[in-house]
Amino acid sequence: MIRRLLRVNLSGDRITEEDIPKKLAADYVGGRGFCAKYLYDEVPAGIDPLGRENKLLFVVGPLAGTNAQAFSKWIAAAKSPLTGTFSRSVGGGDFGAWLKWAGFELLILEGRAAKPAYLYIKDGKYEIRDAAPIWGKTTSQTQGYLKKEHGPRARMVCVGPAAEKLVRYAPIISGERAAGRAGMGTVMASKNLKAIVIEAEPKVILAHPEEFKKLVQQQVKLIKSAPDFDDSRQHGTIACMDRFYAAHGSIPMLNFRSGELEGWEKVSMQEYAKVTQKHVGCYACLIKCGKIRKISSGPYAGLTTEGPQFESAWAFSGSIGSTDLDATLVANYLCNELGLDTISTGVTIGFAYELFEKGILTTKDTDGLALKFGDPEPMLKLIEKIARREGIGNILAEGTKRAAGRIGKGTEQYAIQVKGLELPAYEPRARKALGMNFATANMGANHQYGWCGQETSEEAQPRAVSPVADEGSGDIVKYSQDQVAASELSVVCSFARPSLEFLGKMLVAALGNPRFGSEDYLLHIGEKAYNLERCFNVREGFDRKDDTLPRRFLTEPLQGGIRGGERIRTPDIILDEYYAARGWDRNGIPTEETLARLGLEEVAKDIAHFRRRS
Ligand code: SF4
């Protein structure tokens, strides 16, 4: 089966269709495997992430556009302007299906357009069009304009004004869904690209259609019989606001100081259910975890918006010690409109609140805003300032790591980030294996890179581990990261991941390659992609010194909550365990033997001098 990519050089308006080489497709399967391979091969070390040499990839899995459930998500990948690492961010909605129907699993964007532009794809024709009427517009204004221009069959992704101002953590938005993390929207805007619009009719070619149909029927039954199916449908990811607070004590409060917050019940899933109007979802997904919510009274009455997902809801409540549900909805809405990553925005604002509490920032620095924990009003103003890089917003637009560097005065200890990426809604002292995933993940602190469900479920494979074990989970972190990478070879949604065995059957029915039917093979390619991403980072100078957590988690016991008193006591021991499980040396560089086992002999040669130095 021929699998194709579209290469768009924005500098010279050159657009070419290419076959993805058969051997490469077999050796990397798809999705995250293609991201790792093409970025490693085509993005040279040391380039400016916001320069012409960076490339932005859009990737869908081999099952996108079919009726397989939750398989039409898409990945945006590039060297991140926030972290300087390999990064990938996963987006939802319909766009993935449309890209696949247009004939492509991979879209590679290169260079920079001479003036604001958008890419239009229809019926094998490609145009770089003038984006002057939408440059500077919010994401809903942009999408509204493009829908009028191209009609109801068009689907699109775009960036907001924050990306145009090169805020380092701007996402790519489709509908009201975001590929949020690590500034993929910033890379897109740095190429002067405001949007991509696709018009396409359903078209999928399957190697074994009858077998595929049966497997989709089985998949639907499996999803419906999952224990959390009803909660996911009813509440979406907001169910985590209750579950993770009560059962795990792992929701961080007050810029990651505490594991509890008075009045948290005001932002429980039952409270969110009261304002929920409708359930919505991505293409071909019966879970429909998206929720349309409406504020019916108070200063924001009438606002109707999709979201927030759990991490966004936490970022605008727990992070700044607020339990104001309406303000959380407004903050989430503003971020979607202006194009800001909700997690990095909320954590960066939490950082500013703590500096204000400590007197390091005063109203003279904050344009008159009194940043008091518990008060969400200044947060709403800061969101707008960040998006427009106004006043204090210009510093916060850089993310916590760079902002701490600019402010000085020892403020890096309050910057809750790894490799520059702000931590999401999980307290590392209450879930230590997940914390080690944050420390080591290739793109910085991302829960989706290695969820470590072995801490929260007795049934998880290969074995359960205690969430507060100081040692003994290094191999679990590796296993979890490789499992995720293997699943993302097909870009299936993390809320509906089938077993690798079942995924293998679906891939064989779709693509006809019997090699993909082996669970071991998929896990092997997941590990291979993970190591290739790591080698991308090694070339950029990343090693053991970067695989660490903010000092707070190592020195300050967690205050309150059921895990109160916990801290990360032995980070070096778990890191050594992790490197040993991965087959990396003590400095975190993949060994020659490991890379040879994964079929990456040429890459081993590329990074040999980094190994000799370590
Ligand atoms: S579970 Fe939610 S995010 Fe995942 S595919 Fe379905 S609707 Fe999209």
Residues whose N, C-alpha, C, O or C-beta is under 5 A from the ligand:
A	BS01	SF4	A70 G92 V280 G281 C282 C285 I287 K288 C289 G290 C493 F495
